[in-house]
Amino acid sequence: MAKCAFLGLGVMGYPMAGHLVAEGHDVRVWNRTTAKSTDWEQRYEGAAANTITETVKDAEFVMICVGDDPDVYAVVEPALDSLRAGAIIIDHTTASAECARKCHAMATAKNIGFIDAPISGGEAGAVNGQLTIMCGGDESDYTKAEPVMDAYAKAMKLMGPSGAGQLTKMVNQICIAGILQGLAEGVHFAQKAGLDIDEVVEAIGKGAAQSWQMDNRALTMGRDEYEFGFAVDWMRKDLGIALKTAEDVGAKLILAKMVDEYYADVQAMGGQRWDTSSLLKRLK
Protein backbone atom coordinates (compact mmCIF):
# COMPACT_ATOMS: atom_id res chain seq x y z
CA MET A 1 0.00 0.00 0.00
CA ALA A 2 1.31 3.44 -0.92
CA LYS A 3 0.44 6.92 0.28
CA CYS A 4 -0.92 8.71 -2.77
CA ALA A 5 -2.14 12.21 -3.53
CA PHE A 6 -4.30 12.89 -6.57
CA LEU A 7 -4.54 16.44 -7.92
CA GLY A 8 -7.34 17.01 -10.44
CA LEU A 9 -10.66 15.16 -10.39
CA GLY A 10 -11.96 15.72 -13.88
CA VAL A 11 -13.56 13.15 -16.16
CA MET A 12 -10.38 11.05 -16.05
CA GLY A 13 -8.91 11.79 -12.64
CA TYR A 14 -12.07 11.14 -10.62
CA PRO A 15 -12.33 7.40 -11.45
CA MET A 16 -8.54 6.95 -11.57
CA ALA A 17 -8.25 8.10 -7.96
CA GLY A 18 -11.06 5.71 -7.11
CA HIS A 19 -9.15 2.78 -8.58
CA LEU A 20 -6.20 3.60 -6.33
CA VAL A 21 -8.50 3.29 -3.31
CA ALA A 22 -9.90 0.01 -4.63
CA GLU A 23 -6.36 -1.36 -4.84
CA GLY A 24 -5.79 -0.57 -1.16
CA HIS A 25 -3.74 2.60 -1.44
CA ASP A 26 -4.08 5.46 1.03
CA VAL A 27 -5.43 8.29 -1.14
CA ARG A 28 -5.94 11.98 -0.49
CA VAL A 29 -7.40 14.14 -3.28
CA TRP A 30 -7.63 17.80 -4.28
CA ASN A 31 -9.63 19.55 -6.96
CA ARG A 32 -9.82 23.23 -7.87
CA THR A 33 -13.61 22.99 -7.48
CA THR A 34 -14.07 21.73 -3.95
CA ALA A 35 -17.55 20.31 -4.60
CA LYS A 36 -15.95 17.69 -6.85
CA SER A 37 -13.47 16.55 -4.19
CA THR A 38 -16.22 16.46 -1.57
CA ASP A 39 -18.35 14.31 -3.86
CA TRP A 40 -15.38 11.99 -4.47
CA GLU A 41 -14.72 11.69 -0.74
CA GLN A 42 -18.31 10.63 -0.15
CA ARG A 43 -18.18 8.03 -2.91
CA TYR A 44 -14.81 6.46 -2.08
CA GLU A 45 -13.06 5.61 1.15
CA GLY A 46 -10.43 8.28 0.65
CA ALA A 47 -9.95 11.78 1.95
CA ALA A 48 -10.27 15.23 0.40
CA ALA A 49 -8.13 18.22 1.29
CA ASN A 50 -8.61 21.94 0.73
CA THR A 51 -5.09 22.79 -0.37
CA ILE A 52 -2.38 21.19 -2.47
CA THR A 53 0.04 21.45 0.44
CA GLU A 54 -2.30 19.49 2.70
CA THR A 55 -3.05 16.95 -0.02
CA VAL A 56 0.55 15.99 -0.78
CA LYS A 57 1.78 15.96 2.82
CA ASP A 58 3.68 12.70 3.44
CA ALA A 59 2.69 11.35 0.00
CA GLU A 60 4.99 8.87 -1.71
CA PHE A 61 3.30 9.35 -5.09
CA VAL A 62 1.51 12.42 -6.41
CA MET A 63 -0.70 11.93 -9.46
CA ILE A 64 -1.70 14.97 -11.50
CA CYS A 65 -4.46 15.11 -14.11
CA VAL A 66 -5.28 18.69 -15.06
CA GLY A 67 -5.81 20.72 -18.24
CA ASP A 68 -2.63 22.01 -19.85
CA ASP A 69 0.87 23.41 -19.23
CA PRO A 70 -0.13 26.37 -16.99
CA ASP A 71 -2.31 24.07 -14.88
CA VAL A 72 0.56 21.62 -14.47
CA TYR A 73 2.96 24.33 -13.29
CA ALA A 74 0.29 25.69 -10.95
CA VAL A 75 0.09 22.39 -9.04
CA VAL A 76 3.65 21.10 -9.42
CA GLU A 77 5.30 24.17 -7.87
CA PRO A 78 3.38 24.09 -4.55
CA ALA A 79 3.63 20.30 -4.47
CA LEU A 80 7.42 20.45 -4.77
CA ASP A 81 7.54 22.88 -1.86
CA SER A 82 5.74 20.37 0.36
CA LEU A 83 7.00 16.95 -0.70
CA ARG A 84 9.79 15.06 0.97
CA ALA A 85 12.85 13.85 -0.92
CA GLY A 86 12.24 10.52 -2.61
CA ALA A 87 8.62 11.17 -3.52
CA ILE A 88 7.56 10.76 -7.15
CA ILE A 89 5.21 13.00 -9.15
CA ILE A 90 3.30 11.28 -11.96
CA ASP A 91 1.75 13.74 -14.39
CA HIS A 92 -1.11 12.23 -16.38
CA THR A 93 -1.96 15.54 -18.05
CA THR A 94 -1.56 15.77 -21.82
CA ALA A 95 0.88 18.68 -21.93
CA SER A 96 3.99 19.73 -23.84
CA ALA A 97 7.30 17.90 -23.70
CA GLU A 98 8.87 21.21 -22.68
CA CYS A 99 6.61 21.37 -19.65
CA ALA A 100 7.58 17.83 -18.69
CA ARG A 101 11.29 18.58 -18.96
CA LYS A 102 11.01 21.77 -16.90
CA CYS A 103 9.03 20.00 -14.18
CA HIS A 104 11.49 17.11 -14.21
CA ALA A 105 14.38 19.53 -13.73
CA MET A 106 12.61 21.33 -10.88
CA ALA A 107 11.80 18.04 -9.19
CA THR A 108 15.30 16.59 -9.64
CA ALA A 109 16.77 19.66 -7.96
CA LYS A 110 14.82 18.68 -4.84
CA ASN A 111 15.57 14.95 -5.11
CA ILE A 112 11.99 14.25 -6.16
CA GLY A 113 11.07 12.09 -9.14
CA PHE A 114 8.92 13.30 -12.01
CA ILE A 115 7.30 11.13 -14.70
CA ASP A 116 5.33 12.53 -17.63
CA ALA A 117 2.65 9.90 -18.07
CA PRO A 118 -0.14 11.03 -20.44
CA ILE A 119 -3.01 8.59 -20.85
CA SER A 120 -5.15 7.24 -23.66
CA GLY A 121 -8.41 5.34 -23.47
CA GLY A 122 -10.95 8.05 -22.83
CA GLU A 123 -13.51 8.26 -20.05
CA ALA A 124 -14.48 4.60 -20.49
CA GLY A 125 -10.84 3.56 -20.07
CA ALA A 126 -10.56 5.59 -16.88
CA VAL A 127 -13.81 4.24 -15.45
CA ASN A 128 -12.89 0.64 -16.27
CA GLY A 129 -9.23 0.92 -15.24
CA GLN A 130 -8.12 0.16 -18.79
CA LEU A 131 -5.91 3.11 -19.70
CA THR A 132 -2.78 3.09 -21.82
CA ILE A 133 0.01 5.12 -20.23
CA MET A 134 3.00 6.51 -22.15
CA CYS A 135 5.80 7.48 -19.80
CA GLY A 136 8.92 9.61 -19.88
CA GLY A 137 11.47 9.98 -17.10
CA ASP A 138 14.10 8.12 -15.12
CA GLU A 139 13.89 4.34 -15.20
CA SER A 140 14.33 4.05 -11.43
CA ASP A 141 11.31 6.29 -10.82
CA TYR A 142 9.25 4.44 -13.41
CA THR A 143 10.04 1.08 -11.82
CA LYS A 144 8.75 2.34 -8.46
CA ALA A 145 5.65 3.97 -9.94
CA GLU A 146 4.60 1.17 -12.29
CA PRO A 147 2.89 -1.02 -9.64
CA VAL A 148 0.88 1.97 -8.39
CA MET A 149 -0.23 3.09 -11.87
CA ASP A 150 -1.28 -0.48 -12.54
CA ALA A 151 -4.44 0.26 -10.54
CA TYR A 152 -5.95 2.01 -13.58
CA ALA A 153 -3.81 0.80 -16.47
CA LYS A 154 -4.31 -1.75 -19.21
CA ALA A 155 -0.81 -1.15 -20.56
CA MET A 156 2.08 1.17 -19.81
CA LYS A 157 5.58 1.67 -21.14
CA LEU A 158 8.60 3.85 -20.43
CA MET A 159 9.31 5.52 -23.76
CA GLY A 160 12.55 7.28 -22.84
CA PRO A 161 13.78 10.28 -20.84
CA SER A 162 11.66 13.15 -19.62
CA GLY A 163 9.29 14.39 -22.32
CA ALA A 164 9.18 11.08 -24.22
CA GLY A 165 5.78 10.22 -22.80
CA GLN A 166 4.29 13.48 -24.01
CA LEU A 167 5.88 13.09 -27.44
CA THR A 168 4.38 9.61 -27.72
CA LYS A 169 0.94 10.97 -26.77
CA MET A 170 1.30 13.49 -29.60
CA VAL A 171 1.85 10.61 -32.02
CA ASN A 172 -1.28 8.98 -30.59
CA GLN A 173 -3.41 12.08 -31.21
CA ILE A 174 -1.98 12.65 -34.69
CA CYS A 175 -2.94 9.11 -35.69
CA ILE A 176 -6.41 9.35 -34.15
CA ALA A 177 -7.14 12.61 -35.98
CA GLY A 178 -6.41 11.04 -39.35
CA ILE A 179 -8.38 7.89 -38.59
CA LEU A 180 -11.43 9.86 -37.49
CA GLN A 181 -11.43 12.01 -40.61
CA GLY A 182 -11.25 8.89 -42.77
CA LEU A 183 -14.04 7.27 -40.78
CA ALA A 184 -16.19 10.41 -41.06
CA GLU A 185 -15.77 10.43 -44.83
CA GLY A 186 -16.50 6.70 -45.04
CA VAL A 187 -19.72 7.00 -43.01
CA HIS A 188 -20.71 10.08 -45.01
CA PHE A 189 -20.16 8.24 -48.29
CA ALA A 190 -22.12 5.21 -47.09
CA GLN A 191 -25.08 7.36 -46.07
CA LYS A 192 -25.11 9.26 -49.35
CA ALA A 193 -24.90 5.99 -51.27
CA GLY A 194 -27.91 4.61 -49.41
CA LEU A 195 -26.10 1.94 -47.41
CA ASP A 196 -27.02 0.81 -43.91
CA ILE A 197 -24.18 1.84 -41.56
CA ASP A 198 -24.70 -1.08 -39.19
CA GLU A 199 -24.38 -3.53 -42.06
CA VAL A 200 -21.38 -1.72 -43.52
CA VAL A 201 -19.53 -1.88 -40.20
CA GLU A 202 -20.42 -5.56 -39.84
CA ALA A 203 -19.04 -6.21 -43.32
CA ILE A 204 -15.77 -4.28 -43.11
CA GLY A 205 -15.19 -4.07 -39.36
CA LYS A 206 -13.10 -7.24 -39.18
CA GLY A 207 -10.93 -6.43 -42.17
CA ALA A 208 -8.18 -3.95 -42.97
CA ALA A 209 -10.45 -0.96 -42.24
CA GLN A 210 -10.97 -2.04 -38.63
CA SER A 211 -9.93 0.37 -35.87
CA TRP A 212 -10.89 1.24 -32.31
CA GLN A 213 -12.68 4.28 -33.68
CA MET A 214 -14.72 2.16 -36.10
CA ASP A 215 -15.60 -0.33 -33.37
CA ASN A 216 -16.65 2.34 -30.89
CA ARG A 217 -17.76 5.35 -32.94
CA ALA A 218 -19.05 4.38 -36.41
CA LEU A 219 -22.52 3.37 -35.25
CA THR A 220 -23.00 6.45 -33.05
CA MET A 221 -21.82 8.60 -35.94
CA GLY A 222 -24.47 6.95 -38.10
CA ARG A 223 -27.07 7.94 -35.50
CA ASP A 224 -25.72 11.50 -35.25
CA GLU A 225 -24.88 11.04 -31.54
CA TYR A 226 -21.99 13.09 -30.12
CA GLU A 227 -22.91 14.14 -26.58
CA PHE A 228 -20.26 11.96 -24.95
CA GLY A 229 -16.62 10.93 -25.25
CA PHE A 230 -13.46 12.96 -25.84
CA ALA A 231 -14.39 16.59 -26.44
CA VAL A 232 -13.41 18.53 -29.55
CA ASP A 233 -11.98 21.29 -27.34
CA TRP A 234 -9.61 18.80 -25.75
CA MET A 235 -8.56 17.37 -29.08
CA ARG A 236 -7.78 20.83 -30.44
CA LYS A 237 -5.66 21.50 -27.37
CA ASP A 238 -3.75 18.26 -27.95
CA LEU A 239 -3.32 18.85 -31.68
CA GLY A 240 -2.14 22.39 -30.97
CA ILE A 241 0.65 20.99 -28.81
CA ALA A 242 1.57 18.47 -31.52
CA LEU A 243 1.56 21.07 -34.29
CA LYS A 244 3.76 23.44 -32.27
CA THR A 245 6.18 20.61 -31.49
CA ALA A 246 6.22 19.59 -35.15
CA GLU A 247 7.46 23.08 -36.04
CA ASP A 248 10.19 22.77 -33.43
CA VAL A 249 11.44 19.38 -34.65
CA GLY A 250 10.88 19.95 -38.37
CA ALA A 251 8.09 17.39 -38.87
CA LYS A 252 5.39 17.82 -41.52
CA LEU A 253 1.90 17.21 -40.15
CA ILE A 254 -0.16 17.92 -43.24
CA LEU A 255 -3.23 15.85 -42.37
CA ALA A 256 -3.17 16.71 -38.66
CA LYS A 257 -3.12 20.42 -39.47
CA MET A 258 -6.03 19.98 -41.88
CA VAL A 259 -8.10 18.02 -39.34
CA ASP A 260 -7.35 20.60 -36.67
CA GLU A 261 -8.92 23.20 -38.98
CA TYR A 262 -11.91 20.92 -39.47
CA TYR A 263 -12.33 20.73 -35.69
CA ALA A 264 -12.35 24.53 -35.66
CA ASP A 265 -15.34 24.28 -38.00
CA VAL A 266 -17.04 21.91 -35.56
CA GLN A 267 -16.41 24.34 -32.71
CA ALA A 268 -18.00 27.12 -34.78
CA MET A 269 -21.05 24.88 -35.15
CA GLY A 270 -21.38 24.76 -31.35
CA GLY A 271 -19.64 21.40 -30.96
CA GLN A 272 -16.96 22.33 -28.46
CA ARG A 273 -17.99 19.49 -26.15
CA TRP A 274 -19.03 17.01 -28.82
CA ASP A 275 -17.04 13.82 -29.17
CA THR A 276 -14.18 13.95 -31.68
CA SER A 277 -16.13 11.70 -34.04
CA SER A 278 -18.33 14.75 -34.76
CA LEU A 279 -16.11 15.51 -37.78
CA LEU A 280 -18.98 13.95 -39.71
CA LYS A 281 -21.23 16.92 -38.80
CA ARG A 282 -19.27 19.32 -41.03
CA LEU A 283 -19.74 17.05 -44.04
CA LYS A 284 -23.53 17.23 -43.91
N, C-alpha and C positions, 0 to 999 in steps of 0.2 A: 504494500500500500504506500502511495506517495502523497505528499502534501502538495496540492495543486491549486493554482489561482487561475481563473478564467475571466479575461477582460473582453467584453463585447458579446451580448446575448441577442444577436440578430437571428435571422432565419436559419443560419448555419450554426452559430455558436450556442444557441439555446439548447438544442438537442445534443450537441457534442459534449457540453458540460454535463448533461444528464447521463450520458454513457460513461463518463468518468466515475460518477457516483455509483452506477450500476456495477462497475468493475471493482468497487471497494475502495476507491481513492477518497481521500479527505479533500473536499472541494469547497473553495470559497469563491464567489463570483462578484463581478461588478459590471454595471451597465450605465451608460450616460443617462438614460431614462430610468429612474429608480423604480418605477412601476413594473418594469420588465424583470428586474432582479428580484423584486418582492414576489412576483408571480412565480418565478423559477424556484425560489426558496420554498414556497408553499407546495410546489409540485414534487420537488425532489428532496432527498434528505441531505441537503447541503446547507450552506450558509451564504447570506448576501451581506455585502459591506457597502458603506456609503462613500468610501474613498479608495483610490488605487493603492495608496500607502497601506491602509488597513487590510486590503484584499491580499496583497502579496506578502505580508508579514510572515516570515518563517517558511514561505513556499519553496519547495524544491524545483518545481516546474511552473512556469507562467505561460499559459496559452493566450494568444491574442487573436481576435477575429473581428476586425473593424473595417472601415470603408476604403481608405486610400493612404497615400504617403503621409499627409499631415496628421491623419488620425493615428497612424502608427507612432510617429514621433511623440505625439501628445500623450500616449500611454507608456511608451518605452522609457522616456526620460524620468518621470516620477517613479516608475518601477525600479529603475537602476539605482535610484537614490535610496531605496528601501530594502533591496535584496541583499542577502548575504553572499559572500564569495562561494562559488561552486554551484549556485543555482543556474538553471537553464531557461531561457526565454524561447518559446516556440511560436513563431508568428505565422498564423494561418491566413492572414490577409493576402489578397492578390494586390501586390504593390510593385514598385519598380525594383530592379536589381540594385540600383544606386542606393535606394533606401535600405535595402537589406545589408549592403556592405557598410554603410555608415553606422547602422545599429549594431552590427557585428563588431565594428571597431570600438564603439563606445562601450559595449559590454565587455569585450576582451580587456580593455583598460582597467576594468574593475574585477577582473577574474570571474566573470559571469559568462556563461555560454549563450550563444544566439543562433537559432536555426530559422532560416526562411523556409516555410513549409506550406505553400499555397495548396489548396484542395480542389478537387474536381469530383463531381457526382451529384451536384445540385442538392436541393432541399430533401429530396427523397433519400439520397445517399447519406446525408447527415442524420436524418430521422432513423434510418435503418442501420446506421453504423457501418456503412459500406463506401466510405470515401477513398479516393486515390490521393496520396500525398506525395508531392515532389519536393525534395528537401535539398537545401544548400547549407554548408557549414562545416565544422570540424567533425571528423569521424568519431572522435571520442565522445562528443556531445550527442551525436546522432545515436550512437550505440546505447547510451543511457536513456535517451528519450523514446526510442522505438517501442519498448514494451508499454509505455504509458499511452502513446498515440494509438497503439493497437486497439484501444477501447472503442474507437470510432472509425477504424480503417479497414478497407478491403485489401489494399495494397499500398506499399510505400517504398521509396527508394532514395538513397542519397545520390544526388546527381553530380556533386562536385563541391567546390568551395563556396563560400558565401556568395549569394546571388544566383547560383545555378538552379535553385528551386524555382525562383521567379522567372528566370529565362525559359525553363521548361514549361511553366504554366503559360507563358506567352505562345509557345509553339502549340500547346493544347488549344488555346482560343483561336489562333490563326486557322488551324485545321477545322475546328467546329464551324467557324464563320463560312468557310467555303462549302462545307458539307450542307449546311442549312440553306444556303442560296441554291445549290443544286437540287435539294429536296423540294424547296419552294417552287422552283421552275418545273420539276417533274410532276408535282401535284397539280399545279396550274395547268400544265399541258393535258394531263389526264382528265381533268374536269372539263376543259374546253372541247376535248375529243369525245366526251360523252361516256367515259369509262367510270366504273364504280371503284372508288379509292380503296375500299376494304379488299376487294378482289384483286386489285393491282398489287397491293402490298403483300397479299397472300401469295401471289404468283412470283414476285421478284424479291421478296424479303428474305429468302434463304440463299440467294445467289450473290453475284459480285456487287450488286447495288446495296446489299445489306449494310446497315450501320446502326449504332445506338440511337441516333436521331430518327431513323426510319422506324425502328422498333417502337420508340416511345413518343414520337411526335407526328408521324404521317397521318394517323387516323384523326387526331384532334385537329390537325390542320384542315383536313377534309371537312370537319364539322365547324370550322371557323371558331375554335375555342382557344383562347390565349390568356385567360385570367388566372394564370398559375405559372410556376416554373421560374427560370432564370430571366430576370428582367432585362429589357432592352437597355435601360440606363446603365445597368451594371456591365453589360457586354460592351457598350461604347466606352466605358471607363477602361476596361481591360484592353480593348483594341487600341485605344489611345496610347496606353503604355507601350504596347507592342510596336506601334507605328513610330513612336518617338525613339524607341530603342533600335529599331531597324535603321533609322537615319544615322544613329550613332555608330552602328557596326557596319554600315554599308550594305544592308540586305534590301532586296526589292520585294515589297509586299503588294503586288499589283491587285490581286483579288481581295486581299484583306482590306485594303484602302477603299476599294469599290464597295464592298459590303458594309463597311463602316458608314459610308455616305448613304447607302440604302437604309441603314438603321436610323440615320438622321431623318429620313423621310417618314419612317414609322413614328418617330417621336413627334414630328410635326402633325401626324394624324391623331395624336393623343395617346399613343401607345407606349409611353415611357415605362410603364410597369407591365406591359404585355410580355409574355414569354418570347424568347429569341426566335422561335419558329414563326413568329408573326411577319416575317419577311414576305410571306405569301400575300398579306393584305395589300401591299403596294403594287402587286401585279394585277389586282382586280379592278 
